[in-house]
Amino acid sequence: MVYDLVIVGGGPAGVAAGVYAARKKIRTVLITDSFGGQSLVSADVQNWIGVKSISGFDLAKALEDHLRAQEGVEILDSDRVSKIEKIGVGFRLATDQGKILEVKTVLLATGSSRKKLGVPGEKEFEGRGVVYCSTCDAPIFKNMTVAVVGGGNAGLEAVNDLLPYAKKIYLLQRSGALKGDPEMQDKIKANSKVEIILNADTKEVFGDEILKGLRYLDGTSGQKKELDLSGVFVEIGIVPNSALVKDLVSINQKGEIVTDPKTQATSEKGIWAAGDVTDGLYRQNNISAGDSVKAVLNIYDFLNKKK
């Protein structure tokens, strides 16, 4: 069987695409290793429109349930696409589980991966004090002391997101200078809530049931130091999950798939992309979902024109 559409990814972008593909009666298969995307590890998501507050786990379950309620969408979960190649007027996909599929169109909703610190305690306290999205999680840390690791634009923006909420914010930068936008640097330096620590090499996060603090090496003195914290925001960059199509579509220097913002079409006819894997300006669940809906509507038009 040749599918009209394959959706690669099970986060908000992938699931929204699946729901709309079902409504448009597009013969669709969705392939994902898990549901929920990066929000899966968030303790409390407060900006998913229509829901005041929901855990990342519950959001992932709600997304999966919504998708499974649709008719006409085949779901291959606990699997991952390992290869996509162009064949004739369509594409052939291979998965880790050994499945081979032929499709007319592809929608990539593979998201991105947050760069990790790679230090003891990070994995254990992920979602229990260690977080990767200030826009999502800043309100959780109202009147608490937190640290932001990363002195580039992402780190500065995280500090800015935290200013209305946190009682005290440490900004840790591994090198001897901040690297983000000078205007934002000035704003943050002028705020009494913020303490900037340069030459700080994070070595460990620790706690018991929840995170209690962070240990770092002071590169100036050579001493190991410790901060008492309720939260650590890791803001050292992201990696778009675009390797699958690096030889098929245009990808920018950051590894993001370049798309037409009106349709989410890529440079390769028959391939669309939506969400954090693209060169879109903002990275939010609601935006990812909207972009994928836009893509599916354009895919529907594309398929009908071919008929």
KEKE-3310 file (N, C-alpha, C; in steps of 0.2 Angstrom, whole numbers, plus 5000, padded with zeros to 4 digits):
npx = (5004:5002:5005:4996:5002:5015:5018:5031:5035:5029:5025:5017:5016:5016:5005:4994:4995:4991:4978:4972:4974:4967:4954:4953:4953:4965:4975:4985:5000:5007:5023:5032:5043:5039:5026:5022:5034:5046:5040:5036:5044:5041:5036:5024:5014:5009:5005:4998:4986:4969:4970:4972:4982:4994:5002:5018:5018:5004:4999:5006:4999:4986:4987:4991:4979:4970:4974:4973:4959:4955:4949:4956:4970:4985:4995:5012:5020:5033:5043:5055:5059:5072:5078:5075:5071:5071:5060:5055:5039:5037:5041:5052:5052:5062:5062:5067:5062:5062:5052:5046:5040:5030:5027:5017:5019:5028:5028:5038:5040:5049:5055:5067:5082:5086:5102:5112:5119:5126:5131:5133:5117:5109:5100:5093:5086:5078:5064:5061:5066:5077:5076:5071:5065:5061:5050:5040:5041:5044:5034:5032:5042:5040:5045:5056:5073:5084:5095:5102:5110:5121:5126:5123:5111:5100:5101:5101:5088:5080:5083:5077:5064:5062:5062:5050:5045:5055:5064:5077:5091:5103:5115:5125:5140:5151:5162:5173:5165:5148:5138:5127:5115:5119:5111:5101:5109:5113:5101:5099:5110:5107:5097:5093:5090:5097:5112:5127:5138:5154:5165:5161:5160:5149:5147:5139:5122:5111:5101:5087:5073:5068:5077:5090:5102:5117:5133:5148:5164:5174:5182:5191:5197:5199:5192:5179:5162:5146:5129:5113:5098:5081:5078:5085:5089:5093:5101:5109:5108:5101:5098:5092:5082:5086:5093:5089:5085:5095:5101:5091:5083:5084:5094:5099:5113:5112:5107:5093:5078:5074:5059:5044:5036:5022:5016:5024:5031:5046:5062:5061:5050:5036:5039:5036:5039:5037:5036:5049:5060:5061:5066:5058:5054:5050:5049:5037:5024:5011:5013:5020:5010:5001:5008:5009:4996:4994:5003:4997:4985:4990:4996:4985:4979:4989:4990:4977:4978:4987:4979)
npy = (4994:5011:5025:5041:5051:5052:5056:5061:5060:5063:5073:5089:5095:5084:5077:5086:5087:5074:5073:5083:5078:5066:5072:5077:5066:5060:5047:5041:5038:5038:5040:5037:5037:5040:5049:5067:5075:5088:5093:5083:5081:5092:5098:5106:5112:5128:5135:5129:5131:5133:5125:5127:5122:5108:5093:5088:5074:5071:5079:5073:5061:5065:5071:5059:5051:5059:5058:5044:5043:5046:5042:5032:5035:5027:5021:5020:5017:5017:5016:5021:5032:5028:5030:5040:5041:5047:5041:5040:5048:5049:5044:5033:5025:5019:5010:5008:4996:4988:4990:4994:5008:5015:5032:5046:5059:5068:5074:5081:5082:5082:5089:5096:5093:5097:5103:5095:5097:5086:5082:5074:5070:5078:5071:5063:5073:5079:5088:5088:5100:5102:5110:5114:5124:5140:5148:5140:5135:5145:5152:5142:5144:5154:5166:5159:5153:5152:5145:5150:5142:5146:5158:5164:5171:5163:5160:5173:5176:5167:5171:5184:5179:5174:5185:5191:5182:5174:5175:5176:5176:5167:5168:5158:5157:5149:5154:5169:5179:5186:5181:5185:5196:5213:5223:5216:5211:5222:5226:5215:5215:5226:5223:5220:5207:5198:5189:5188:5175:5172:5162:5150:5133:5121:5107:5098:5094:5093:5085:5078:5071:5081:5094:5102:5110:5116:5113:5120:5123:5136:5145:5155:5156:5142:5135:5124:5127:5130:5132:5135:5130:5130:5128:5124:5131:5125:5131:5130:5129:5121:5106:5104:5090:5085:5077:5066:5071:5078:5077:5079:5091:5109:5115:5126:5135:5132:5120:5119:5115:5123:5132:5137:5150:5152:5140:5129:5121:5113:5114:5103:5095:5088:5086:5092:5102:5105:5114:5113:5108:5116:5132:5141:5156:5156:5145:5135:5125:5128:5135:5126:5116:5124:5127:5114:5111:5120:5115:5102:5106:5112:5101:5093:5101:5099:5085:5084:5092:5084:5073)
npz = (5000:4996:5005:5007:5015:5026:5043:5053:5069:5086:5094:5099:5086:5077:5081:5080:5066:5062:5067:5059:5046:5047:5047:5034:5027:5022:5017:5030:5039:5055:5062:5077:5091:5103:5112:5115:5114:5118:5130:5138:5149:5157:5172:5175:5163:5158:5147:5137:5126:5131:5142:5159:5167:5166:5167:5159:5156:5157:5146:5136:5136:5133:5120:5113:5115:5109:5096:5093:5093:5081:5065:5052:5052:5053:5066:5070:5083:5096:5087:5075:5062:5051:5038:5024:5007:4990:4978:4962:4960:4973:4990:4999:5015:5029:5044:5061:5066:5055:5046:5029:5020:5007:5001:4997:5001:5013:5030:5041:5058:5068:5078:5090:5100:5116:5121:5133:5149:5154:5166:5183:5191:5183:5174:5183:5190:5181:5176:5189:5195:5187:5171:5154:5147:5148:5145:5146:5160:5169:5178:5187:5197:5206:5217:5221:5222:5208:5195:5179:5167:5155:5144:5132:5120:5122:5136:5141:5138:5145:5158:5157:5156:5168:5177:5181:5191:5199:5214:5216:5204:5197:5185:5176:5167:5157:5150:5151:5148:5144:5130:5123:5116:5117:5122:5129:5138:5146:5151:5160:5168:5175:5184:5200:5205:5199:5198:5191:5186:5180:5171:5176:5178:5177:5187:5194:5198:5212:5225:5234:5234:5226:5217:5225:5223:5215:5210:5205:5196:5200:5188:5190:5203:5205:5214:5220:5221:5228:5225:5233:5227:5219:5207:5191:5175:5160:5147:5135:5121:5107:5096:5081:5075:5061:5053:5046:5033:5028:5016:5007:5008:5009:5022:5035:5042:5056:5056:5054:5046:5031:5028:5019:5025:5023:5019:5025:5017:5010:5002:4994:4983:4989:5002:5018:5033:5050:5066:5079:5072:5061:5053:5059:5069:5082:5096:5102:5109:5104:5093:5085:5083:5076:5064:5059:5056:5046:5036:5033:5028:5016:5010:5008:4997:4988:4985:4980:4968:4961:4958)
capx = (5000:5006:5001:4996:5006:5018:5020:5036:5035:5023:5024:5011:5016:5014:4998:4990:4995:4987:4971:4969:4975:4961:4948:4954:4953:4971:4978:4991:5003:5011:5028:5035:5046:5035:5022:5023:5039:5050:5036:5035:5048:5039:5031:5018:5014:5004:5003:4995:4980:4963:4971:4976:4988:4994:5009:5020:5015:4997:4999:5007:4993:4980:4989:4990:4972:4966:4976:4970:4952:4954:4949:4960:4977:4988:5000:5017:5023:5039:5047:5059:5062:5079:5080:5070:5074:5066:5059:5049:5035:5036:5047:5052:5055:5064:5061:5072:5059:5063:5047:5048:5034:5031:5022:5017:5021:5031:5028:5043:5038:5054:5057:5074:5084:5090:5109:5112:5125:5130:5134:5129:5111:5105:5095:5089:5082:5075:5057:5060:5070:5081:5071:5074:5060:5059:5044:5035:5041:5046:5030:5032:5047:5038:5048:5061:5080:5086:5101:5102:5116:5121:5126:5121:5104:5095:5102:5098:5080:5078:5083:5071:5057:5061:5062:5044:5043:5060:5066:5084:5093:5111:5117:5131:5143:5157:5168:5174:5160:5142:5139:5121:5113:5122:5105:5098:5114:5113:5095:5099:5115:5104:5092:5096:5088:5102:5119:5131:5145:5158:5170:5158:5159:5144:5149:5134:5116:5110:5095:5085:5067:5068:5083:5092:5107:5121:5140:5152:5171:5176:5188:5196:5200:5200:5188:5173:5158:5139:5123:5107:5093:5075:5078:5091:5087:5098:5100:5115:5107:5097:5100:5086:5082:5085:5098:5085:5083:5100:5103:5085:5080:5088:5095:5103:5119:5110:5104:5086:5075:5071:5052:5040:5031:5015:5014:5028:5034:5053:5064:5060:5043:5033:5041:5035:5041:5034:5039:5056:5065:5062:5069:5054:5057:5048:5048:5032:5020:5005:5015:5022:5004:4998:5012:5008:4990:4995:5006:4992:4980:4993:4997:4979:4979:4994:4987:4971:4980:4990:4974)
capy = (5000:5018:5030:5048:5055:5050:5061:5058:5063:5062:5079:5093:5096:5078:5075:5090:5085:5068:5075:5086:5073:5062:5076:5078:5059:5058:5041:5043:5034:5042:5036:5040:5033:5042:5055:5072:5080:5090:5095:5077:5081:5098:5097:5110:5116:5132:5139:5125:5135:5129:5121:5131:5119:5101:5090:5086:5067:5071:5082:5068:5056:5069:5071:5052:5049:5063:5055:5037:5043:5048:5036:5033:5037:5022:5024:5015:5019:5014:5015:5027:5032:5028:5033:5043:5042:5049:5036:5042:5053:5049:5042:5026:5025:5013:5011:5004:4990:4985:4992:4998:5011:5020:5037:5051:5065:5068:5079:5080:5085:5078:5093:5097:5091:5102:5101:5094:5098:5080:5081:5070:5073:5081:5066:5061:5079:5082:5088:5089:5105:5104:5112:5117:5129:5145:5151:5135:5134:5151:5153:5137:5145:5160:5168:5154:5155:5148:5147:5149:5140:5148:5166:5166:5174:5158:5161:5179:5176:5163:5176:5189:5176:5173:5191:5193:5177:5171:5179:5177:5172:5166:5167:5155:5157:5145:5158:5175:5185:5184:5181:5187:5203:5218:5227:5212:5210:5228:5225:5210:5217:5232:5221:5218:5200:5194:5189:5184:5172:5170:5156:5145:5127:5117:5100:5093:5096:5088:5085:5072:5070:5087:5097:5107:5115:5115:5114:5122:5125:5143:5145:5160:5154:5135:5132:5121:5131:5127:5136:5132:5132:5127:5126:5125:5131:5123:5135:5130:5127:5115:5103:5102:5083:5086:5073:5061:5074:5083:5077:5080:5097:5114:5116:5131:5133:5129:5113:5119:5114:5129:5131:5142:5151:5152:5133:5124:5117:5113:5114:5097:5094:5083:5086:5098:5102:5110:5114:5115:5106:5121:5138:5146:5161:5155:5137:5134:5120:5130:5137:5120:5113:5128:5126:5107:5111:5124:5110:5097:5109:5113:5094:5091:5104:5096:5079:5084:5094:5078:5069)
capz = (5000:4996:5009:5004:5019:5032:5048:5057:5075:5090:5098:5097:5079:5074:5083:5076:5059:5062:5068:5053:5041:5047:5045:5027:5024:5019:5020:5033:5044:5059:5065:5082:5096:5109:5112:5119:5113:5124:5135:5142:5155:5161:5178:5174:5157:5159:5141:5132:5126:5133:5148:5163:5170:5164:5167:5153:5155:5155:5140:5131:5135:5130:5113:5110:5115:5103:5089:5093:5092:5074:5060:5045:5053:5056:5071:5072:5089:5098:5081:5073:5055:5050:5032:5019:5000:4985:4973:4957:4962:4980:4994:5003:5022:5032:5051:5066:5067:5049:5041:5023:5018:5002:5003:4992:5004:5020:5035:5047:5064:5073:5084:5092:5106:5120:5123:5140:5153:5154:5173:5188:5194:5178:5172:5189:5192:5175:5178:5196:5196:5180:5166:5148:5144:5153:5143:5149:5167:5174:5183:5193:5202:5209:5224:5222:5219:5203:5191:5172:5164:5148:5144:5125:5119:5125:5143:5143:5137:5151:5164:5156:5157:5175:5181:5185:5195:5203:5219:5215:5198:5196:5178:5175:5160:5157:5148:5154:5146:5141:5123:5120:5114:5122:5125:5134:5144:5150:5155:5165:5173:5179:5188:5207:5206:5195:5200:5185:5188:5174:5172:5180:5175:5181:5188:5197:5202:5218:5229:5237:5230:5222:5216:5230:5222:5210:5211:5199:5197:5198:5184:5192:5209:5205:5219:5219:5224:5228:5226:5235:5222:5218:5200:5186:5168:5156:5141:5131:5114:5104:5090:5077:5073:5054:5050:5041:5027:5027:5009:5003:5008:5011:5029:5036:5046:5062:5056:5054:5039:5029:5025:5016:5031:5021:5018:5028:5012:5010:4995:4990:4982:4992:5009:5022:5040:5055:5073:5081:5067:5056:5054:5062:5073:5089:5098:5106:5107:5101:5086:5081:5081:5071:5058:5056:5053:5040:5032:5031:5023:5010:5008:5005:4991:4984:4983:4975:4962:4958:4956)
cpx = (5004:5002:5001:5001:5009:5020:5025:5037:5029:5022:5018:5011:5013:5007:4993:4989:4990:4980:4968:4969:4969:4954:4948:4954:4959:4973:4984:4993:5008:5016:5031:5038:5042:5031:5024:5028:5043:5046:5035:5039:5046:5034:5025:5018:5008:5002:5001:4988:4974:4964:4975:4982:4988:5001:5011:5018:5008:4995:5000:5002:4987:4981:4988:4983:4968:4968:4973:4962:4950:4953:4953:4967:4980:4994:5005:5021:5029:5043:5050:5061:5069:5082:5074:5074:5069:5066:5053:5046:5034:5042:5046:5056:5057:5064:5066:5069:5059:5057:5049:5041:5035:5025:5023:5020:5024:5030:5033:5041:5043:5057:5064:5075:5088:5097:5109:5119:5130:5134:5130:5123:5106:5099:5090:5084:5078:5067:5056:5065:5075:5076:5075:5070:5058:5052:5038:5035:5043:5041:5030:5037:5046:5041:5053:5068:5082:5092:5099:5109:5116:5121:5125:5114:5099:5095:5099:5091:5077:5078:5078:5065:5056:5060:5056:5042:5049:5062:5073:5086:5100:5111:5124:5134:5149:5163:5168:5169:5154:5142:5132:5120:5115:5116:5102:5103:5114:5106:5095:5104:5112:5099:5095:5095:5093:5109:5123:5137:5148:5163:5168:5157:5155:5147:5144:5128:5114:5104:5094:5079:5066:5075:5084:5098:5111:5128:5144:5159:5172:5183:5194:5200:5202:5197:5182:5168:5151:5134:5117:5101:5087:5075:5084:5088:5093:5097:5107:5115:5103:5100:5094:5087:5081:5089:5095:5085:5089:5102:5097:5083:5086:5088:5100:5109:5118:5107:5096:5084:5072:5064:5049:5035:5024:5012:5018:5032:5042:5055:5063:5053:5041:5035:5040:5038:5038:5037:5046:5061:5066:5065:5064:5057:5056:5047:5043:5027:5014:5007:5017:5015:5001:5001:5010:5001:4990:4998:5001:4987:4983:4995:4991:4978:4983:4992:4981:4973:4983:4985:4971)
cpy = (5006:5023:5037:5052:5051:5056:5058:5063:5063:5068:5083:5094:5090:5076:5079:5089:5079:5069:5078:5082:5068:5066:5077:5072:5058:5052:5042:5038:5039:5038:5040:5035:5034:5048:5060:5077:5082:5092:5089:5077:5088:5096:5100:5114:5121:5137:5135:5128:5131:5125:5125:5128:5111:5099:5088:5078:5067:5074:5077:5063:5059:5069:5064:5050:5053:5060:5048:5037:5045:5041:5038:5035:5030:5024:5018:5018:5015:5012:5022:5027:5033:5030:5035:5044:5043:5043:5039:5048:5053:5047:5035:5027:5019:5014:5006:4997:4986:4986:4996:5001:5015:5025:5042:5058:5064:5074:5078:5085:5082:5082:5094:5094:5096:5099:5100:5095:5092:5079:5077:5074:5076:5077:5064:5067:5082:5082:5089:5095:5107:5104:5115:5122:5134:5148:5146:5135:5139:5152:5148:5139:5152:5161:5162:5157:5150:5150:5146:5147:5141:5155:5168:5169:5169:5159:5167:5180:5173:5168:5181:5186:5175:5179:5192:5188:5175:5177:5181:5173:5172:5165:5164:5154:5154:5149:5164:5181:5182:5185:5184:5194:5208:5222:5223:5211:5216:5228:5220:5212:5223:5230:5218:5210:5196:5195:5185:5181:5169:5165:5151:5138:5122:5110:5095:5097:5091:5089:5079:5070:5075:5090:5102:5112:5113:5117:5115:5124:5132:5143:5150:5158:5146:5131:5129:5125:5128:5133:5132:5135:5128:5124:5128:5125:5130:5127:5136:5128:5121:5113:5101:5094:5083:5081:5068:5064:5078:5083:5078:5087:5102:5115:5121:5130:5131:5122:5113:5118:5121:5128:5137:5144:5151:5144:5127:5120:5118:5114:5108:5096:5088:5082:5093:5097:5107:5109:5115:5113:5111:5127:5144:5150:5159:5147:5136:5129:5122:5132:5131:5116:5117:5127:5119:5107:5115:5119:5105:5100:5110:5106:5092:5094:5101:5090:5079:5087:5088:5073:5071)
cpz = (5000:5000:5006:5008:5025:5037:5052:5063:5079:5095:5096:5089:5075:5075:5080:5069:5058:5062:5062:5047:5041:5045:5038:5023:5020:5022:5023:5038:5048:5063:5071:5087:5103:5108:5116:5118:5119:5130:5140:5149:5160:5166:5177:5168:5158:5153:5136:5131:5127:5139:5153:5166:5168:5164:5160:5151:5153:5148:5134:5130:5132:5122:5110:5110:5110:5097:5088:5092:5085:5070:5054:5046:5057:5060:5071:5077:5091:5092:5079:5066:5054:5043:5028:5012:4995:4980:4968:4959:4969:4984:4997:5010:5025:5040:5055:5066:5061:5044:5035:5021:5012:5003:4997:4994:5011:5024:5041:5052:5070:5078:5084:5098:5110:5122:5130:5143:5153:5161:5178:5190:5188:5176:5177:5191:5186:5176:5185:5199:5191:5175:5160:5144:5149:5151:5146:5157:5172:5179:5189:5198:5205:5216:5226:5220:5214:5199:5184:5170:5157:5147:5137:5125:5123:5133:5145:5143:5143:5157:5163:5158:5165:5180:5185:5190:5201:5208:5218:5209:5197:5188:5177:5168:5161:5155:5153:5153:5143:5134:5119:5118:5119:5125:5130:5140:5148:5154:5161:5170:5178:5184:5195:5208:5203:5197:5194:5188:5182:5176:5177:5176:5179:5181:5190:5199:5207:5221:5232:5232:5225:5222:5222:5229:5216:5212:5205:5201:5195:5195:5186:5198:5209:5210:5217:5223:5224:5229:5228:5231:5222:5211:5196:5179:5164:5149:5137:5124:5113:5098:5086:5074:5065:5050:5045:5034:5025:5019:5004:5002:5010:5019:5030:5041:5053:5062:5055:5047:5037:5025:5023:5022:5030:5021:5022:5023:5012:5003:4991:4989:4985:5000:5012:5029:5044:5062:5074:5076:5062:5058:5057:5068:5081:5090:5103:5104:5102:5094:5082:5079:5075:5064:5055:5053:5046:5034:5029:5026:5016:5006:5004:4998:4986:4981:4979:4968:4958:4955:4949)
residu = (MET:VAL:TYR:ASP:LEU:VAL:ILE:VAL:GLY:GLY:GLY:PRO:ALA:GLY:VAL:ALA:ALA:GLY:VAL:TYR:ALA:ALA:ARG:LYS:LYS:ILE:ARG:THR:VAL:LEU:ILE:THR:ASP:SER:PHE:GLY:GLY:GLN:SER:LEU:VAL:SER:ALA:ASP:VAL:GLN:ASN:TRP:ILE:GLY:VAL:LYS:SER:ILE:SER:GLY:PHE:ASP:LEU:ALA:LYS:ALA:LEU:GLU:ASP:HIS:LEU:ARG:ALA:GLN:GLU:GLY:VAL:GLU:ILE:LEU:ASP:SER:ASP:ARG:VAL:SER:LYS:ILE:GLU:LYS:ILE:GLY:VAL:GLY:PHE:ARG:LEU:ALA:THR:ASP:GLN:GLY:LYS:ILE:LEU:GLU:VAL:LYS:THR:VAL:LEU:LEU:ALA:THR:GLY:SER:SER:ARG:LYS:LYS:LEU:GLY:VAL:PRO:GLY:GLU:LYS:GLU:PHE:GLU:GLY:ARG:GLY:VAL:VAL:TYR:CYS:SER:THR:CYS:ASP:ALA:PRO:ILE:PHE:LYS:ASN:MET:THR:VAL:ALA:VAL:VAL:GLY:GLY:GLY:ASN:ALA:GLY:LEU:GLU:ALA:VAL:ASN:ASP:LEU:LEU:PRO:TYR:ALA:LYS:LYS:ILE:TYR:LEU:LEU:GLN:ARG:SER:GLY:ALA:LEU:LYS:GLY:ASP:PRO:GLU:MET:GLN:ASP:LYS:ILE:LYS:ALA:ASN:SER:LYS:VAL:GLU:ILE:ILE:LEU:ASN:ALA:ASP:THR:LYS:GLU:VAL:PHE:GLY:ASP:GLU:ILE:LEU:LYS:GLY:LEU:ARG:TYR:LEU:ASP:GLY:THR:SER:GLY:GLN:LYS:LYS:GLU:LEU:ASP:LEU:SER:GLY:VAL:PHE:VAL:GLU:ILE:GLY:ILE:VAL:PRO:ASN:SER:ALA:LEU:VAL:LYS:ASP:LEU:VAL:SER:ILE:ASN:GLN:LYS:GLY:GLU:ILE:VAL:THR:ASP:PRO:LYS:THR:GLN:ALA:THR:SER:GLU:LYS:GLY:ILE:TRP:ALA:ALA:GLY:ASP:VAL:THR:ASP:GLY:LEU:TYR:ARG:GLN:ASN:ASN:ILE:SER:ALA:GLY:ASP:SER:VAL:LYS:ALA:VAL:LEU:ASN:ILE:TYR:ASP:PHE:LEU:ASN:LYS:LYS:LYS)
# end
